[in-house]
Amino acid sequence: MGIYPRHVVVEVCKVFAVALAAATGLMLVVGVLRTALEHGLGIAQVIPLLPYVLPDAMRFAVPGAVLLAVCNVYGRLSAGNELIALQALGVNLNVVIWPTLVLAVVISLATVFLNDDAVCWGHEGIEQQAVASVDEIIYGVLRSQRNFANDRISINVAAVDGRRLMAPIISLPASPSMPSCTISAAEAELWTDEDAGDLRIVCRDGEIATNGDEDKHWSARFPDTFEQRIPLEAARHRSRSTAPAWIPLREIPGEIARREAAMDGRLDGMAARVAGELGVGDFEELLGPRWRADEQQLINERGYLHRLRTERPRRWASGFSCLCFAMIGLPLAIRFRTADFLTTFFLCFLPILIVYYPLLAFGIDAAKRGTLPPEIVWTGNLVVGSVGAWLICRAKR
């Protein structure tokens, strides 16, 4: 690489780094606030989340930073007639265009990584931090709302005095070892036992009663202290996400194979039941609620499988939006010949906003519903990339 192309690439990298830092900082604040609201975390619990939220913020900031960088650098080069001087010396514009496009490819690959391992790692870190802070999350919710509930525990209190829950009523669902029960007490405290992986609920002066049939109902009074433990995962305010967006790329093929095998097994079981019920003439059972439930479960599994198949091309298409944006911004910045890079940036970003993102959203939605193959998510990249290639050819002439 010659001196001038190296100078151009260095300038692009400088502007890209500044733009990325500014955009990431803004998105980081928004992401931290969103995470804090979702998990009910306070400032002390939010600070350790910053490294985990950073990759999620960066993946959205990178494409815009790439576009801003090429608009800034090539707009200044064109406005200063440096590109015209190069052509007057017989130098082809490919010398200053291709190094930047190669850099955009490298950034696109890095963005794919951000969409994959880094974001999955960050999401897992947020989940672990939330689990480790279960007691603080519950206390925060109880202080503001006086009640906390998920599918494994429900707590209602009259007030919260420091760590003391005043007049708590704790409801626990049925488990293999005991029926559902309700614990009422004069006061209680919550503690996270990370070593045992449990949430300790220490109640004082209260009563525990089971909920159920009269012959299985019992109650007991405890004037002193009663301790109830539940797994930390069960005590979380939000259940662990199993969405395909949080599965690493390397694990998606295996997950697809497992889901397909499970769905084939379900279909074989349903076919065997149909044959058995037809054999005995039990036609009413074929229209019963069990079949409707199985059918709905099959629909849900098929939908999840479509989402899994969409995830890999979606991440690659989202990552390579950086290259597409560079291919649009670079020739337009040369053509506009102005050092006002913000004007060039918005003139470039407007058609991207109107064309690329709607096409990407349409492709993702159609692929997730199974109406079109997963590769449809590349439509926006192909359209914007083709227009960018045409504009680059025009700019060189």
C-alpha positions, 0 to 999 in steps of 0.5 A: 500500500502506497503512502497516500492510500495508507494516509486515507485509511488512517484518516478513516480509522481515526474518524471511525474510532471517534464516531464509534466511541461517541455513538457507543457511549450514547447507546451504552447509557440507553442500554444500561438504563433499559437493562436496569429497568428490565431487571430492577437493578440499582446503581450498585448492580448496574456498574458491573453490567457495563462490560456486558452491555458494551458489545450490544451497544457497539454492534448498533453503532458500528455501521453508522460510524463507518458511514460517517467516517467515509463521508467525512474523509472522502468529502474532505478529499473531494472538496480539496480537489485532492482526488482530481489532482490524483487523476491529473497525475494519471492515478486511478481512483481505485488506489484510494477506494479499494483499501477503504472497502477492504477495511470495511470488509474487516469491520464487517467481519468484526461486527459479525463477531459482535453479533455472535459471541460477544453479544451472547457473552454479554447477555450471559454475563447480564443473566449471571449478574442478575442471578447473583443480585436476586435479593437486591432485585426483589428488595428494589421491586418490593420497595417501589411496588410492595409486591413481587411475582414470577412463575415460581414465587410471589411476595406481598409486603406491607412495608420494607424497613431496610432488609426487613419485610414487614407482614410478608405473604409468600406464595410458592407453587407446587413442587415434586416434594410438596404442594403449593403453600402460603407463608405469612409472617410478622417479618422476613428477610431475604439473602442470596446464598451463591455457594448453595445456589439458593435464595434464603427466605428467613421468616419470623413469627408466622404460619405456613399453610398448604393450598389444595383439597381439604384432605391434603390441607395442613397448616403449622405455626412457627413462633420463632424462625422458619427458613425456606430456600428456593433455587436462584434461577427460580427466584429471578424476576425474568425467566432465562431467555431461550431466544435464538438471538442469544445462541452462538452461531456455532451452536445453532446447527446442533440446536436445529438438528435437535429441534428437527428430531424432536418435531419428527418424533412428535409427528411420529407419535401423533401419527401412531395415535391417529392410527390407534384411535381410528382402529378403535373407532374413537373419532371424538378423541381426534377432535378433543382438546388433547389434539388441539394442544398437540397441534398448537405445540407443533405450530410453536416448535415449527415457528421456533425452528424458522427463527433458528434457521433465520438467525445465522443469515441475519447476523451475517447480513447485519454485520456486512451492512458496514460494507454496504454503507461504505459502498454508498457513502464513499462515492456520494461523498466524492460526488457531492464535493463538500467538506460538510460531512454531516450533510453528506452523511444524512443524504446518504443515511436517508436512502439507507433508512428508507430502503435498507432497513425496511428490506431487512425487516421484511426479510427477517419477518418473512424468514421467521414466519417461514413464508420465504427462505432464510436467505431473503434477509440478504435482500437489503444488502444486495440492493444497497450493495448493487447501488453502491457498486454502480455509484463507485463506477460512476465516481471513477469515471 
